[in-house]
Amino acid sequence: MRKIFLLLAVSLFYEINVIAQSTEVSEMKLKLNEEGSHYLKATFLNQVWLRFDQSNPGTQVLGVPTDNTFDIGLRRTRIQFFGQLTDHVFFYTQFGQNNFNYLAGQNATNSGNRKFQVFFHDVLGEYKVWKDKDLLFVGSGLTIANGLSRFSQPSIGTIVTMDVPIFAQATVDQTDEFSRKLSVYMRGQLGKIDYRLVLSDPFPITSNGQPAPALSNNATFSQRGHHKQYQGFFAYNFFDKESHTTPYMTGTYLGKKKVLNLEAGFITQQKGMWTRETVVADTVYHNVNLLSAAVYYDAPLNKEKGTALSAYVGYFDYDFGKGYLRYNGIMNPATSITGPYISGSQGNAFPMFGTGTAIYAQLAYLMKKNLLGEGHGTLLPYVSIMSADWDRLLDRMNVIDAGVNWLIKEHNAKLTLNYQHRPYFETQGNDLVKKGTRGQVVMQYQVFF
């Protein structure tokens, strides 16, 4: 390991010298053989948010009723280090943190210490069975290799919208670690078909750092017993094939590929959930069964001008058991809720996960290159909608995002302005009824190298 890091340090020193000689550097990569097919590579990603949010009714921040908030945060800070050591052996690691704002350390996850958020996201080893073919990769470790959908394993640095549709990471931080699981998997390409088959060893809900939910007549993750999780994802590539360097899936190729895919996936786990009516004898276990189907299109429109179109439409069918519903607010700027509102619905939270069905769609248009002048990049406006029909909600839930990316240097440096329009719900007896809407504006600066 010391030799590896020494080689990386030598590589970085070389790259600095190259920069000093006014030569553009595209990546931090150290060749291990003359052809460059064996290599070590490091990347860095940082996403900073400046955000104004209209708080959901009943919101409190550290015990004080709050109508709106402004916060500054690190949505994601990541360091990747990976490499192809031989024709067959590949490794991948990712280290960093998520959702670091002024409330870091003020919740059960961080136990009152804002310094405990940095952790390994991925640590895996992989074997490529055939040297010159992508027919079969076998890997294991802590990994985001998933079933279900493209957005269950997204390449965060290359997405179209400011953030990914987190609901597609259906068990995020419940029985996984920010969508990563301890898994063994097979992935590859058979002709025009991409496939992923995954056996995962999910974490118990009791180790996610939050108080375990009370057992009730609405399904929650079971705290008793342990069962493996089985996953699969399949995509038919009509045109260009997608890269298989890492298990992550690209958001947009910015017109550099012509991709049209039909995609489908699943996740299943026996007795992953439970409910109880009144007494212990009433406890019932439920299987987790999650399905999705989607169409993904990302292709150039005018290669000479550099314009491109990116589109995605997906259908998701989630069965977590009777009445399952989970609120989530990304990097939530609030701490608690009062009044006729469900626990966890403070700040910018909305019922992101549930038993029921959802449709997610996004559309983006890449404008001509150098639209803002030579060296100043171009714009990538977009719009997306998550429309969910969760069983616990009396009304359909629509969350709409619209924004624009200023691609200063493609995905390496971009500034994004996003507006989100979301509903909030009030409890009326046993029902959750839509009572109004709220909005939030976020400016994100991404550096990815």
Phi and psi in degrees as a GROMACS rama.xvg file:
@    title "Ramachandran Plot"
@    xaxis  label "Phi"
@    yaxis  label "Psi"
@TYPE xy
-61.1433  -37.8067  ARG-2
-65.3825  -38.7563  LYS-3
-62.5719  -47.4088  ILE-4
-69.2221  -31.1224  PHE-5
-65.1163  -43.1961  LEU-6
-62.5805  -40.1701  LEU-7
-64.0802  -41.4914  LEU-8
-62.7367  -40.8218  ALA-9
-63.035  -41.6628  VAL-10
-60.9024  -45.673  SER-11
-63.9007  -38.6237  LEU-12
-61.9438  -39.8711  PHE-13
-63.1277  -43.2035  TYR-14
-62.9556  -39.7103  GLU-15
-61.3452  -40.8825  ILE-16
-63.2309  -37.2231  ASN-17
-63.8774  -43.765  VAL-18
-60.1421  -42.4059  ILE-19
-60.8424  -25.2592  ALA-20
-92.1562  15.0567  GLN-21
64.2166  30.6067  SER-22
-103.787  129.629  THR-23
-67.3995  136.015  GLU-24
-108.324  127.583  VAL-25
-94.7114  -24.0604  SER-26
-163.416  158.489  GLU-27
-93.4823  96.1048  MET-28
-140.456  133.218  LYS-29
-112.962  118.978  LEU-30
-74.2211  135.314  LYS-31
-103.033  -11.1998  LEU-32
-140.726  170.286  ASN-33
-62.9394  -36.3716  GLU-34
-76.6174  -19.651  GLU-35
84.0974  6.03101  GLY-36
-74.7155  -22.2268  SER-37
-108.433  130.302  HIS-38
-160.161  165.932  TYR-39
-121.653  140.566  LEU-40
-140.967  143.172  LYS-41
-126.834  142.043  ALA-42
-134.007  160.514  THR-43
-135.098  135.703  PHE-44
-131.43  134.525  LEU-45
-140.737  129.743  ASN-46
-122.977  114.079  GLN-47
-103.793  132.846  VAL-48
-110.565  134.658  TRP-49
-114.106  121.631  LEU-50
-138.155  137.041  ARG-51
-116.061  126.821  PHE-52
-128.091  132.838  ASP-53
-80.5986  113.959  GLN-54
-68.4479  145.703  SER-55
-62.0935  147.882  ASN-56
-55.7658  141.102  PRO-57
87.1156  0.424185  GLY-58
-67.9104  140.363  THR-59
-127.672  145.444  GLN-60
-118.981  110.67  VAL-61
52.4827  43.8768  LEU-62
88.2672  -1.42122  GLY-63
-111.222  126.626  VAL-64
-57.2479  135.183  PRO-65
-137.445  126.402  THR-66
-85.2422  -32.0332  ASP-67
-154.735  161.192  ASN-68
-135.768  154.232  THR-69
-129.022  128.736  PHE-70
-143.206  161.45  ASP-71
-121.248  131.335  ILE-72
-152.218  163.775  GLY-73
-98.7401  102.476  LEU-74
-64.3467  -46.0733  ARG-75
-147.797  136.614  ARG-76
-133.77  117.42  THR-77
-136.645  144.331  ARG-78
-122.868  124.688  ILE-79
-107.755  140.742  GLN-80
-139.785  118.478  PHE-81
-151.261  171.083  PHE-82
-175.378  156.97  GLY-83
-99.4122  105.209  GLN-84
-83.8386  -34.6333  LEU-85
-138.738  -175.348  THR-86
-61.7599  -20.3101  ASP-87
-118.503  -21.9057  HIS-88
-104.777  125.324  VAL-89
-130.667  143.402  PHE-90
-132.103  156.401  PHE-91
-147.901  131.91  TYR-92
-134.267  149.636  THR-93
-143.347  131.86  GLN-94
-130.54  138.986  PHE-95
166.169  -155.695  GLY-96
-148.549  164.346  GLN-97
-130.851  154.354  ASN-98
54.8943  54.482  ASN-99
-105.274  96.4996  PHE-100
-124.382  -163.99  ASN-101
-65.427  -15.2909  TYR-102
-91.7523  3.28178  LEU-103
-55.9521  125.824  ALA-104
93.0857  -4.57911  GLY-105
-99.7218  20.0291  GLN-106
-137.769  172.784  ASN-107
-63.7894  -31.73  ALA-108
-58.8263  -42.4599  THR-109
-97.8411  -1.37048  ASN-110
53.6831  33.9997  SER-111
79.3437  11.972  GLY-112
-127.666  112.549  ASN-113
-71.7926  -5.36974  ARG-114
-93.8009  1.95594  LYS-115
-106.906  37.7612  PHE-116
-106.366  -10.3337  GLN-117
-84.6204  131.364  VAL-118
-157.875  167.093  PHE-119
-75.8862  125.017  PHE-120
-85.4699  -42.7589  HIS-121
-136.353  138.963  ASP-122
-148.618  107.183  VAL-123
-143.86  155.853  LEU-124
-120.981  144.628  GLY-125
-139.893  145.204  GLU-126
-121.878  123.28  TYR-127
-91.3219  115.183  LYS-128
-68.7046  -43.9997  VAL-129
-110.039  127.574  TRP-130
-55.5703  -49.4772  LYS-131
-106.341  15.0969  ASP-132
-135.066  147.88  LYS-133
-97.5216  32.606  ASP-134
-67.1216  -38.8591  LEU-135
-154.002  123.037  LEU-136
-116.451  132.636  PHE-137
-116.811  126.286  VAL-138
-140.931  166.409  GLY-139
-158.114  158.774  SER-140
135.749  -159.944  GLY-141
-87.9903  114.249  LEU-142
-150.041  155.106  THR-143
-90.3172  -0.333095  ILE-144
-54.2571  117.106  ALA-145
-135.195  166.938  ASN-146
-93.1188  -154.668  GLY-147
75.4117  -71.579  LEU-148
-159.289  170.075  SER-149
-58.0619  -41.3303  ARG-150
-84.644  4.50867  PHE-151
-84.571  -9.93276  SER-152
-146.35  56.4019  GLN-153
-83.8876  146.705  PRO-154
-80.3361  99.7948  SER-155
-59.9519  -35.4152  ILE-156
-71.6754  -11.2728  GLY-157
-119.838  14.3653  THR-158
-74.2423  158.281  ILE-159
-77.7589  -51.5326  VAL-160
-81.1392  169.782  THR-161
-61.9787  -38.025  MET-162
-136.234  161.87  ASP-163
-80.2695  160.532  VAL-164
-73.4904  94.5456  PRO-165
-60.0698  -26.6987  ILE-166
-59.4028  -23.1508  PHE-167
-72.4705  -17.0802  ALA-168
-92.7814  72.9721  GLN-169
-62.9731  -26.6669  ALA-170
-112.003  22.6389  THR-171
-55.2162  124.469  VAL-172
60.1236  18.3305  ASP-173
-102.538  -62.0327  GLN-174
-118.891  20.2828  THR-175
-142.919  -178.273  ASP-176
-115.82  95.2035  GLU-177
47.5833  50.497  PHE-178
78.6412  -2.88325  SER-179
-92.9403  144.701  ARG-180
-134.149  158.03  LYS-181
-76.7784  113.407  LEU-182
-142.955  160.242  SER-183
-121.233  138.333  VAL-184
-145.305  161.925  TYR-185
-126.612  137.272  MET-186
-147.343  162.648  ARG-187
162.858  -164.962  GLY-188
-132.661  124.557  GLN-189
-113.279  97.3995  LEU-190
64.8534  -121.331  GLY-191
-92.0622  3.545  LYS-192
-102.464  122.374  ILE-193
-89.6815  142.118  ASP-194
-142.876  153.192  TYR-195
-142.798  127.744  ARG-196
-125.914  125.936  LEU-197
-133.206  133.307  VAL-198
-111.467  117.96  LEU-199
-115.71  149.644  SER-200
-109.859  88.3149  ASP-201
-66.9073  151.201  PRO-202
-76.1174  149.844  PHE-203
-69.8447  147.219  PRO-204
-58.7645  -26.4894  ILE-205
-72.3593  -6.49456  THR-206
-108.48  15.3122  SER-207
-87.7319  1.70938  ASN-208
88.7798  -2.59777  GLY-209
-111.676  154.586  GLN-210
-58.5006  134.429  PRO-211
-65.0161  135.036  ALA-212
-65.8677  148.501  PRO-213
-67.9956  142.898  ALA-214
-73.9327  124.795  LEU-215
-145.238  -168.077  SER-216
-81.187  -0.995067  ASN-217
-105.793  134.485  ASN-218
-62.2967  138.825  ALA-219
-134.737  170.2  THR-220
-67.2658  134.874  PHE-221
-67.1235  140.088  SER-222
-102.419  10.4367  GLN-223
-130.394  132.129  ARG-224
82.7524  168.811  GLY-225
-148.145  125.657  HIS-226
-133.943  143.187  HIS-227
-70.63  161.04  LYS-228
-115.788  137.209  GLN-229
-117.3  135.183  TYR-230
-138.437  153.01  GLN-231
-152.366  146.107  GLY-232
-142.208  136.336  PHE-233
-138.681  139.081  PHE-234
-139.697  134.847  ALA-235
-101.148  117.631  TYR-236
-89.9546  107.129  ASN-237
-72.7985  -35.3503  PHE-238
-117.889  -116.365  PHE-239
-67.3726  148.125  ASP-240
-85.5609  151.136  LYS-241
-92.7943  159.409  GLU-242
-68.8509  149.02  SER-243
-123.04  28.3998  HIS-244
-62.3227  -50.029  THR-245
-124.165  170.618  THR-246
-71.0978  -8.615  PRO-247
-74.8857  147.787  TYR-248
-110.755  132.682  MET-249
-67.3713  142.726  THR-250
-79.1839  -56.2149  GLY-251
-146.176  143.201  THR-252
-92.7521  3.33654  TYR-253
54.0569  42.5433  LEU-254
81.3054  5.22675  GLY-255
-88.6648  -11.3427  LYS-256
-135.263  159.493  LYS-257
-114.333  104.36  LYS-258
-122.483  128.642  VAL-259
-135.677  114.256  LEU-260
-124.961  140.267  ASN-261
-99.0706  127.964  LEU-262
-129.094  148.178  GLU-263
-153.811  151.054  ALA-264
-159.696  171.976  GLY-265
-152.883  157.12  PHE-266
-137.032  134.228  ILE-267
-141.128  142.996  THR-268
-148.845  129.095  GLN-269
-74.1812  135.457  GLN-270
50.3565  41.4028  LYS-271
-79.7386  -17.3204  GLY-272
-127.389  164.517  MET-273
-149.064  158.08  TRP-274
-138.422  161.786  THR-275
-147.938  136.019  ARG-276
-81.451  -68.3863  GLU-277
-135.379  -38.4318  THR-278
-125.703  167.621  VAL-279
-55.8425  -37.0274  VAL-280
-64.4397  -17.0148  ALA-281
-84.1346  -3.37994  ASP-282
-61.6397  128.344  THR-283
-125.568  136.009  VAL-284
-98.843  145.488  TYR-285
-127.937  142.224  HIS-286
-79.0382  150.464  ASN-287
-94.3974  122.923  VAL-288
-134.772  111.495  ASN-289
-121.613  133.507  LEU-290
-132.994  152.101  LEU-291
-150.152  156.088  SER-292
-145.885  141.286  ALA-293
-154.543  163.235  ALA-294
-122.33  131.648  VAL-295
-124.855  129.446  TYR-296
-133.434  130.34  TYR-297
-151.334  109.583  ASP-298
-157.564  155.7  ALA-299
-70.617  149.422  PRO-300
-101.125  -48.4894  LEU-301
-136.339  102.445  ASN-302
-62.8415  -34.4944  LYS-303
-65.7521  -41.7414  GLU-304
-83.1831  -21.0598  LYS-305
87.9957  11.9179  GLY-306
-79.562  154.441  THR-307
-156.155  162.726  ALA-308
-126.859  139.276  LEU-309
-131.225  132.463  SER-310
-148.006  149.16  ALA-311
-149.596  135.418  TYR-312
-135.543  123.498  VAL-313
-133.371  147.303  GLY-314
-116.492  131.375  TYR-315
-124.737  130.868  PHE-316
-120.443  110.376  ASP-317
-110.496  126.631  TYR-318
-123.912  97.0738  ASP-319
-99.6343  7.70048  PHE-320
101.983  168.18  GLY-321
-55.5546  122.361  LYS-322
72.8429  13.6411  GLY-323
-66.5298  133.571  TYR-324
-153.131  134.629  LEU-325
-134.785  122.598  ARG-326
-81.4555  147.054  TYR-327
-151.621  136.946  ASN-328
-124.385  121.152  GLY-329
-65.2675  123.842  ILE-330
45.193  52.451  MET-331
-53.0735  125.933  ASN-332
-86.5162  10.3456  PRO-333
-128.604  166.43  ALA-334
-117.655  -23.7209  THR-335
-158.849  172.98  SER-336
-138.247  144.89  ILE-337
-129.177  166.063  THR-338
91.8633  -163.794  GLY-339
-81.9828  49.0217  PRO-340
-126.494  146.777  TYR-341
-69.0293  146.244  ILE-342
-57.4082  135.927  SER-343
88.7571  3.98628  GLY-344
-97.2698  16.0852  SER-345
-73.6481  167.368  GLN-346
65.3351  -120.971  GLY-347
-105.89  16.2555  ASN-348
-73.894  151.329  ALA-349
-147.748  163.113  PHE-350
-70.2325  87.0176  PRO-351
-77.8454  -29.5737  MET-352
-127.944  147.626  PHE-353
-176.023  169.86  GLY-354
-79.5153  126.394  THR-355
147.505  -152.99  GLY-356
-127.939  156.539  THR-357
-147.901  150.278  ALA-358
-119.443  134.41  ILE-359
-126.684  133.574  TYR-360
-140.249  145.239  ALA-361
-142.995  150.738  GLN-362
-143.622  134.15  LEU-363
-142.648  148.61  ALA-364
-126.871  119.07  TYR-365
-85.216  117.691  LEU-366
-78.4773  171.295  MET-367
-61.1688  150.988  LYS-368
-64.5481  147.995  LYS-369
56.0549  33.2077  ASN-370
-56.5825  -36.0003  LEU-371
-97.6624  12.664  LEU-372
110.076  155.285  GLY-373
-55.5553  124.176  GLU-374
82.7417  0.132604  GLY-375
-111.236  3.26476  HIS-376
79.9134  -160.801  GLY-377
-145.064  -174.765  THR-378
-117.538  148.387  LEU-379
-133.441  86.2344  LEU-380
-75.9945  154.726  PRO-381
-153.649  165.119  TYR-382
-147.331  145.782  VAL-383
-144.87  157.438  SER-384
-142.774  134.954  ILE-385
-110.32  119.718  MET-386
-121.412  110.313  SER-387
-117.25  140.78  ALA-388
-118.321  74.8323  ASP-389
-78.9687  143.516  TRP-390
-59.7782  -34.2424  ASP-391
-75.8834  -16.0361  ARG-392
-95.2978  134.082  LEU-393
-75.6729  -23.2352  LEU-394
-118.73  148.275  ASP-395
-65.2356  141.953  ARG-396
-106.419  122.886  MET-397
-118.237  122.76  ASN-398
-115.512  119.063  VAL-399
-114.273  132.694  ILE-400
-121.029  138.347  ASP-401
-141.389  140.89  ALA-402
-171.824  -172.94  GLY-403
-144.763  136.211  VAL-404
-97.6682  129.626  ASN-405
-95.23  104.756  TRP-406
-84.0339  89.1702  LEU-407
-64.8031  -45.6052  ILE-408
-142.613  75.0702  LYS-409
49.1395  -133.303  GLU-410
-81.7766  -12.1281  HIS-411
-67.8165  -34.2965  ASN-412
-145.811  115.063  ALA-413
-147.54  148.2  LYS-414
-115.705  128.178  LEU-415
-122.769  132.96  THR-416
-114.16  122.979  LEU-417
-131.009  137.785  ASN-418
-117.302  131.898  TYR-419
-118.481  134.034  GLN-420
-115.958  118.02  HIS-421
-133.227  155.677  ARG-422
-92.2678  162.271  PRO-423
-127.036  155.095  TYR-424
-125.506  152.145  PHE-425
-123.614  142.947  GLU-426
-80.5863  130.046  THR-427
-130.502  98.6031  GLN-428
67.3846  -122.26  GLY-429
-96.3113  5.61589  ASN-430
-104.544  155.044  ASP-431
-113.609  116.843  LEU-432
-116.657  134.645  VAL-433
-66.6153  128.645  LYS-434
-118.179  -11.6534  LYS-435
169.653  -167.766  GLY-436
-135.037  160.173  THR-437
-138.202  166.44  ARG-438
-137.33  161.348  GLY-439
-144.862  144.99  GLN-440
-117.006  129.719  VAL-441
-130.036  134.849  VAL-442
-111.27  124.25  MET-443
-116.526  135.794  GLN-444
-114.154  120.393  TYR-445
-111.782  130.846  GLN-446
-120.01  124.999  VAL-447
-138.922  114.331  PHE-448
